[in-house]
Amino acid sequence: MLLMLLDHVRETFFLHMQVPDPMIAGETLADRFLVDLLLIFVRRFLFF
């Protein structure tokens, strides 16, 4: 649940920073990519 909370409020923390488009894989930061990848699997378990 904490990971999902961080996912929803993440944009609040990055308002003062230039964040690249997450749809362009070459510009995406590695830590953000890994968190998004992890949350894909977490969402499936929370849904069921």
Residue frames relative to the residue before (quaternion, step in Angstrom):
aa qw qx qy qz dx dy dz
M 1.0000 0.0000 0.0000 0.0000 0.00 0.00 0.00
L 0.6367 0.5290 -0.3381 0.4477 3.60 1.01 -0.72
L 0.6245 0.5288 -0.3442 0.4604 3.58 1.04 -0.70
M 0.6551 0.4974 -0.3162 0.4728 3.57 0.97 -0.78
L 0.6208 0.5316 -0.3389 0.4660 3.58 1.04 -0.71
L 0.6560 0.5010 -0.3070 0.4738 3.58 0.94 -0.85
D 0.6244 0.5403 -0.3392 0.4506 3.56 1.02 -0.72
H 0.7096 0.4654 -0.2677 0.4563 3.58 0.93 -0.84
V 0.7570 0.3494 -0.2121 0.5098 3.62 1.03 -0.61
R 0.3636 0.7661 -0.4687 0.2473 3.60 1.25 0.08
E 0.6495 0.5336 -0.3316 0.4284 3.60 0.92 -0.81
T 0.5842 0.5805 -0.3726 0.4277 3.60 1.11 -0.55
F 0.6821 0.4864 -0.2861 0.4651 3.58 1.01 -0.79
F 0.7435 0.4057 -0.2144 0.4865 3.59 1.11 -0.60
L 0.3264 0.7684 -0.5002 0.2298 3.63 1.16 0.33
H 0.7254 0.4351 -0.2405 0.4761 3.60 1.01 -0.75
M 0.6778 0.4649 -0.2823 0.4948 3.62 1.26 -0.04
Q 0.4435 -0.6273 0.5584 0.3130 3.53 -1.27 0.45
V 0.0551 -0.7974 0.6008 -0.0118 3.57 -0.51 1.19
P 0.4220 -0.7169 0.4867 0.2665 3.61 -0.74 0.99
D 0.6509 -0.5124 0.3970 0.3951 3.52 -1.30 0.39
P 0.3954 -0.7503 0.4696 0.2454 3.65 -0.60 1.03
M 0.5978 0.5770 -0.3642 0.4209 3.60 1.21 -0.29
I 0.6543 0.4475 -0.3096 0.5251 3.60 1.24 -0.32
A 0.3473 -0.7979 0.4548 0.1897 3.56 -0.20 1.30
G 0.6503 0.5416 -0.3257 0.4215 3.61 1.00 -0.68
E 0.7218 0.4234 -0.2388 0.4926 3.58 1.15 -0.55
T 0.5511 0.6343 -0.3898 0.3768 3.59 1.23 -0.29
L 0.4623 -0.6723 0.5058 0.2800 3.56 -0.96 0.88
A 0.5926 -0.6175 0.3891 0.3408 3.56 -1.04 0.81
D 0.6754 0.4930 -0.3187 0.4464 3.61 0.88 -0.84
R 0.6478 0.4987 -0.3274 0.4738 3.59 0.99 -0.71
F 0.6289 0.5358 -0.3311 0.4559 3.57 1.01 -0.77
L 0.6823 0.4889 -0.2918 0.4586 3.59 0.89 -0.91
V 0.6372 0.5109 -0.3316 0.4721 3.59 1.02 -0.73
D 0.6521 0.5021 -0.3183 0.4705 3.59 0.95 -0.82
L 0.6435 0.5196 -0.3181 0.4634 3.56 0.99 -0.81
L 0.6509 0.5086 -0.3071 0.4726 3.58 0.97 -0.84
L 0.6814 0.5028 -0.2945 0.4429 3.58 0.93 -0.86
I 0.5327 0.6029 -0.4170 0.4229 3.59 1.15 -0.40
F 0.7122 0.4386 -0.2540 0.4857 3.58 0.93 -0.90
V 0.6268 0.5381 -0.3392 0.4500 3.60 1.04 -0.72
R 0.6291 0.5480 -0.3392 0.4345 3.61 0.96 -0.80
R 0.6408 0.5377 -0.3313 0.4365 3.57 0.98 -0.77
F 0.6862 0.4689 -0.2921 0.4732 3.59 0.96 -0.79
L 0.6631 0.4959 -0.3155 0.4636 3.60 1.03 -0.66
F 0.6200 0.5537 -0.3454 0.4355 3.57 1.11 -0.56
F 0.7379 0.3666 -0.2218 0.5215 3.58 0.94 -0.83
